[in-house]
């Protein structure tokens, strides 16, 4: 069996949505990183405006790359390759990152690999945790299960390697993070509303509102949050119609009830699917993986079911360049390469020779 190829530091570039992010990673250690967030820009619209996102990526992508290289004290000629998010995401935003990475790979004579955004979230568990040295850091052994839960994705995978993800379950409608943001918007919370709902839920008391628990009785690993979102919307409209002000403790309690319903379904469906597929290690990744309520509930449920839980460090849960560089480093070591003259952005689907997402038996495409 051949040994993985040695690779120098890898530059990762992420522009799939509203964060322009770059990072330099070597052997799982983050040497430097930079993020130019667009949240203040999109907050006034209550969500991401794709055209505005793409234009701001154009303005910030090269300064962000330069900042990451400078922080890492790495010159372009010292890099071992470039990794870039090529799918999925907003097509205009993706194009900025992919074409920038293609140009840099050609100009600097470096290998390039396009990576899947969701797979990068999952593989970020391999990053050396902030504040720990390599001897202290531990990572899960393959194969493991991975719950990727964010504003755009709620999917459960079996992971056999950086280029081997098999789909075990996914949402049929809204992603969990999308449901958080939509309910938060109904409540008048600022975008992105997920972290604010989590903060308020910690101050609230759940149990006063009977909200539906989705996917009861199903065995196919599917998640669904649209019914829950509708139930909360109808409840909000009824209370406001009666002249009630949703603020203070009332608002906190409502957030607690909503979050409890989302977390209960995520934990229940995930653990049942792990048991069915006989997997004993669970990675949880993505923006919603930073949710304190979800992390606490998964910790307790995994302890009860004797599942080893591997939550991605909160610092790497949101969109970031380090996760892209980390997956890219693993793919480059395994011999994956893309052509900088043909690598293109895809809002959905697969990119050649990058991570394949293969539906497992029993889950309809």
N, C-alpha and C positions, 0 to 999 in steps of 0.2 A: 504494500500500500504506500503510495507516494506521500511525502510530507507536504504540508501546506507551504506555499511559496512565501518567502519573506517580503514584507511590504513596509515601506517607510511611512511616515505620518500621512494620514488621509484628510483631505479637505472635504467637508460635507456642506452642501448648500440646500436649504429648504425654503421654498416660496409657494407652497401649495394653496395658501389661503391668505391670512392677514398678518403673518409674521415673516419678515425677511431675516433669516437666521443662517449663520455660518459658524463652523467650528473645525478645529484641527484635533484629531484623535490618533493616538498611537498605542497599540496593545491594550485598548479599552480605557486608556487614561485620556482625559480631556486636557489638552495642552493650552487651548485658548478658544474662546467662543464670543460671539457677538450677536445681539438680537435687536432689530429695529422694529418695534411693535407699531401696528396701525390701530390699536384699540381706541385711542382717543379720537381718531379720525372717523371711525365707523360708529362710534357710540351715539353720535347725534342722529344717525339714521336708524338706530335700533337693531343693526345687523350689518353684515359685510356686503358692501356694494362691489361686485366683481370688477367693473371698469376702474373704479377708484383704487382698488387693491392692486391691480396690474400696474397702473401708472406710478404708484408709490414704490412698488418693487423696483421699477426702472430707476427711480431716483436713489434708492438706498442700497442696491445689491452690491455694487463695487466697493463703496465705503465699508459695508459690513464685512465683506471678504477681507479687505485690507486690515480691518480692526482685529479680526480673528487671527490672521497670520502674525500681526504685530504682537498681540498678546502672547501667542505661542512662541515667539522668537524663532519662527520658521520661515525661511525664504522659499520661493516657488521651486527652486532647483533641488531643495531638500525633500519635497513631497514625494510620496510613493504613488499617489493617484488622487482622483477627484470622484466623489460620489454626489449625486444630485437626485432629489425627488422628481421622478418623471410621471408618477401617477399615484392615486387619483387626486383630483383637486379642481380648482377653478382653472379653466384652460388658459386664460390670459396670464394668470399668475404663474402657472407652471412653465409657460413658454419663456418667461423672463429668466427663471432659474436654469432651465435646460439649455437655452441658447447661450447664456453666460458661461455655464460650465463647459459646453462644447468649445466655445471660443478660447477659454483659458486652457483647456486640455490640449488644443491644437497649438496655441502659442507657446505653452510651456513644455510641449512634447511629453505629456503625461497620459497614462491609461485612465479611462473614464468608465463608470458604471452607473446606469440609471436604477433607482431603487423604488420600491413600493412604499408609500407613506405609512400605511398601516403596519406593514412588516417592520419598518424602521422603528415604530413605536414599540412593537413587541421585542425586537432585538436590543432595545436600549437597556434591558435588564442586564446585559453583559457589560455595560459601562461601569467603570470603577466608581463606587459611591463617593460623593464629595466628602472630604475629611478623612477618608480611609486610604491606607496604602495598599499596594497589590497583595501583600501577605494577609491582610485582614479581609479583603473583599471575597465574597463567595457568589457563585452563580449557579443556576439550576442545571441539572444534567439532562441531556436529551434522551428520550423525547419528553416534552412537557406540554401542558395545556397553557394557552394564553388567551385572556379576555382583553380584547382591545375595545375600549369604551371611551367615546369622545363625542364631540358635537356632530360629527359626520359618520361615525361608525359605532356599531355595537355588534361585535362578532367574536366567536370563540373558535380557536384553532388548536390543532395538534401540530406541534413544531418538532421536526426531525432534523433541522439544520437551517442555516441562513437562507437557503433557496428551496426549502421544503416545508410549506405550510399547507395543511389540509383543513378545510372548513368543516367544523362540527356543528355550528349553529350561528344564527344571525337574526337581527331584527327584521320583522316583516314590514315595518313602516318607519316611524321616527327612531332615530338613534336616541340613546338615553340623554346625552348632552344636549341634543336638539330639544328634547322635551323640557329639560331644565331651563333652557334659554327662552322657550316659548311661554312657559308658565310664568317665568320671571318677568317677561315683558307684559303679560296680562296683569301682573301685580304692580307694574310700574317701576320695576327694579332696573338699574342701569345695565347695559350690555358690556361684557358678557354676564348673564344673570346667574349662571351656575354657581360660581364661588359665593355670590351674595346669598343665594338660597341656602347653601351649605352653612354659611355663617349664621343666618337667622334660625335655621333648623336646630342648631346647637343651643339656641336660647329658648326654643319652643318646647311644647309638650305634645307628643303625638298620641293619637287614640281617640280624639274627640270627633273626628270625621271619618266615616266609613268609605274609603276609596277602593275601587276595584283592584284586585290582584290579577294581572294578566297571565295567560298561558297556563292556567291551572289544568292539570290532567293531560297535558301534551307531553310527548316523549321524543320530539324531534329536534330539541335544542333551540327552538325558535323563541325569540323575544318579541314583545309588542308593547308600545307605550302610547299609541294614539288614543286608545279608549280611556286610559287614565288621564291624558291631557284634556280630553273632551269633558270628562267628569269634573275635573278641577275648574275648567272654564265655565261650565254651567253653574257650579257652586258659587264661583266668584260673581257671576252675573246676577244670581238670585240674591246674594247678600247685598250687593250694591243697589239692586233694584228695591230692596227693602230699606234703603237709606243708611246702611251700615258702612262705616269707614274701616277699611282693612289696613290697620296700622298697629304699631306697638306689639303687645302680646298676642293679639288676634292674628296679625300677620306672621309672627314667629311660629305660632301653633299651626297655621295653615302650611307654612313651608316644611315644618317637621312632619306633618301628615303626608304631604306629597313626597318628600324625600324618602320616608319610610317605605312607601309603596314601591317606588322605583328600586330602592336597594333590596327590598325583599325579593322582588322578581329576579333581579340580577343574580343574587346569591343562590336562590332556590334552583333556577334553571341551570346555572353554571355547575353547581355541585352535583346535581342529578346527571348531567351530561358527563362529567368527569367519572362518576361511578360507572356509568354505562360503558364508557370506553377504557375503563381500568387505568386511568392516569392519576398519579399521586403527587404531581407538582403543578402548581398553578401560578402563572405570571399574570399580573394585572397591570395594564399599561394604557396610556392615552390621557387626555385632559381630565376626564371624570375619575381616573384613578387617583387623583389628588383629593377627591372628596372624602372628608374625614369620616362621615357616616358610613360610606361604602367600605373604607379600609377597616374600620372597627368591626363591622358586621362580617366581612370576609375573614378577618382574623379569628373571630369566635367560631364561625361555621367550619373553617378549615381545621381548627384545633379539635372540634367535636368529631369531624369525619376523618381525622388523621391525614390530612392533606397538607403538604408543605407549601406555604404561601410565599411568593416572591413579588412583593409590590415594587414597581419601579420607583426610585427615589423621586420625591415630589419635584425636585429641581429639574427633572427630565420628563415629567408627565406631559407638559404642554409641548406645542410644536417647537422644535429646536434643531440646530445643525448637528449637534453631537450624536443624536440618534441616527441621522443619515450617514454620518462619517463612520459610526460604529458598524452598521450593517454593510456599508460599502467596503470597509476594511476586511470584513469576513468574506465577502463575495470576491474581492480582488485576490485574497489569499487562496481562495478555492479555484482561481483561474478565470473568473467571469470578467469579460470585457465588452464594452460597447464601442461602436464607431462614432467618433465625434461629428462625422459628416452626415450620419443618418439617425442618430439618437433623437427621438422626438417626444414631445409631451402628449400624454393621453389622459383626458379627464376621468376615464374609467377604463377597466379592462387590464390587459397585461402588456408589459414591455418585453421584447425578446430577451431571453436568457436572464432576466431578473426574476425575482421571487415569484413562483407560480402559486396561485391560490386555487386549490382543487377541491370542489365540493365532496364531502364524505357521503357514503351511501346513506340513503334515507332522508336527505335534505334536498328538496327540489331546487333547481337553479332559479 
